[in-house]
Amino acid sequence: VILELKRESHVPLYAQIAGQVREMIGQGVLKIGDRLPPNRELAKVLGVNRNTVTTAYEELAADGLISSHVGRGTFIDGMPPPSRKPLSKEKAQPSQMPWSALLADHRRDTWLGGLRFPDREKGMISLVCSLPQPELFPMDEFRRSINNAIKREGSVLIDSGSSGGYGPLQEYLVSQMALSGIRTSSDELVITTGCQQSLNLISQVLVGAGDEVVIETPTYPGAISVFCGSGGRHISVPVGREGIDLDVLEDILSQRRPKLIYTIPSFHNPTGVTMSLAARRRLIEIAARHRVPILEDDIYQGLRYEGPALLPLKALDEYGLVIYINSFSKVGVPGLRVGWISAPRIIAEQLSMAKRIADLHTGILAQAAIYEFSRHGLLAKHIKRIRRAFSQRRDAMLEALALHFPAEASWTKPDGGMAIWVKLPESLNADQILHDAMERGVTFSPGHHFYSSLPRHNMMRLSFTMVSPAEIHEAVKRLGAAVKQRLSAQKRQWANQGAEEYRALV
Ligand SMILES: Cc1ncc(COP(=O)(O)O)c(C=O)c1O
C-alpha cells in the first residue's frame, strides 16, 4: 500500500489515510477481499502513531468498506459511493452535480411509488386506485363551504396556525370520534396532512434505529415505505379471514419486542377483510399483555356497505395503548390532505413537535373548509351517497367476477372499503395478466406491491370506486378473458409437454 501523507496539511493524518484507502478502493486498486496491513505495520511504514491508523480503519469500517477479523486481519469488503472528485474549471458543466452520490440514504420506495402509472392509464378502464371518484363530490356545495369559511374567519385562514391543528376542526373531530365510541380530547389530537403523514410522524416519534415494527402482510404500500424503506426493520404477520393472524402475532411477541403493531382492522387494504369484535378484543389483550402499542389505521371506517358497525380498537382500548389515525381522503377529498391522529397525551405532544418540524401545520384553509362542509352535515350526506354508489360498484364487481373469472380463481367479499383481493391460480403471474389486460384497455394493481418481502405473484387488487358499474362489468369481462386465455395456453403447453414426454418414453 503506497500512501502519501502531507504532514503540513490541515487534514488530520487519520483522515488522509482513510481518504486515500477509500479512493484506492473506488479506483479498483484495492479490491474486495484484499487484505490491509496490520495497524502496527502500516503505522511503522508511514511513521505515524498506531492510534492514527486505528482511527482511520475505524472510519473505513463505519462506512462499511473494510472489516477486521480477529486472528486473520483487516479486509476490503465494500465499495464507496461514486466519487465526487472536484472537476477542473473548464470541465464543469451545469448538469454535472453528482446527485446520486449525495443521497443521505438509499430509500427503496418500490411500494408507494410503484402503484400508479397515470400516463399509461389514459383511455383505459382503471381499477388501480382506491380513491373516491371526484365526479361524485358535490363541488358546488364545497365551494359554498369554502366561501362561508372565508367570510366567517377572514384573515385567520391565511395566518400561521397551531401545529396541533385548527381548533374548531379538532373539537368537531372529538365529537365525531365520540360517536364511534372513542373518548379523546383536543390535546390528544394532532391534525396532519393525511394518514400518510401520520404514519411518518408516528414512525419518527416512536421507531428508532434498529427498532422493529409489526406490519400485516399484505398491507398498504405507503406504510411499507414508511416502516420498511431506508433500512427499517419489520416483522410481517399474515392477514387471514379475520384480519391479522393473532396466533402468529402472539408467538412473535413472546420472542421479540417490537415497538409498534400497525394494523388496518376495517376493510383492510388490500384484502378488504374486517376483524370481528372478538378478534379486536383479543388483539388489544395480547398487545396489553406484551406492552406493545397498536397503531390503528381506520381510514376506510366510514365506508361500510353491510353488516353492523364495529367499534374501533381505540374505542375498546382500556389500557391507553392504541394510537388512532384517520383522514378525509377516502370519503371525498384526498387532494385536500387533511387527516388526524388521536394518541395518548404524551405521544400527542411529541407528534405535535414532529409536525412542527415537518411542516409547521396543515393548511388552515383546507382544515376550515372541511370543517365548514362537515359541521352543516354536508359531509355526512355525501358519505351516505357514496356509500350507496360504492356498494353498487362492489356488487357489480362481485357479480362480474362470478360471471367472467375461471373457477380456479377466488376472491374476498368485503363488507366495505374500496377493493376486492383476487387470488389467481398459482401458475399465473399477475404482472403478465396486467400486461395482457392493458392491451385490452384495463389496468389494476398487481398484488406484489402490497408485500414488504416474499411477494405473492398471483394476487390482484381490483378497486371498484373510481368507475361506474357498467365499466366494472366491462373491465372484469376483459380481465377474465385475459386470465382464461393465459390458463388455457398453459394447459395446452402442459398437454404438449406431457405428450412429448410420453413419446420419448415410447
Ligand atoms: C390503509 C391506508 N392508510 C393510509 C392511506 C393514505 O391516506 P391519506 O390520503 O390520508 O394520506 C391509504 C391510502 O390509500 C390507505 O389505504
The ligand as a Gaussian input file, in Angstrom:
#p B3LYP/6-31G(d) Opt

LIG

0 1
 C      -54.731000       1.954000       4.684000
 C      -54.329000       3.311000       4.196000
 N      -53.756000       4.169000       5.043000
 C      -53.386000       5.393000       4.638000
 C      -53.574000       5.825000       3.338000
 C      -53.132000       7.205000       2.944000
 O      -54.151000       8.108000       3.227000
 P      -54.065000       9.675000       3.156000
 O      -54.576000      10.089000       1.815000
 O      -54.933000      10.147000       4.266000
 O      -52.647000      10.076000       3.360000
 C      -54.186000       4.960000       2.424000
 C      -54.394000       5.361000       1.038000
 O      -54.659000       4.593000       0.155000
 C      -54.571000       3.668000       2.871000
 O      -55.154000       2.781000       2.046000

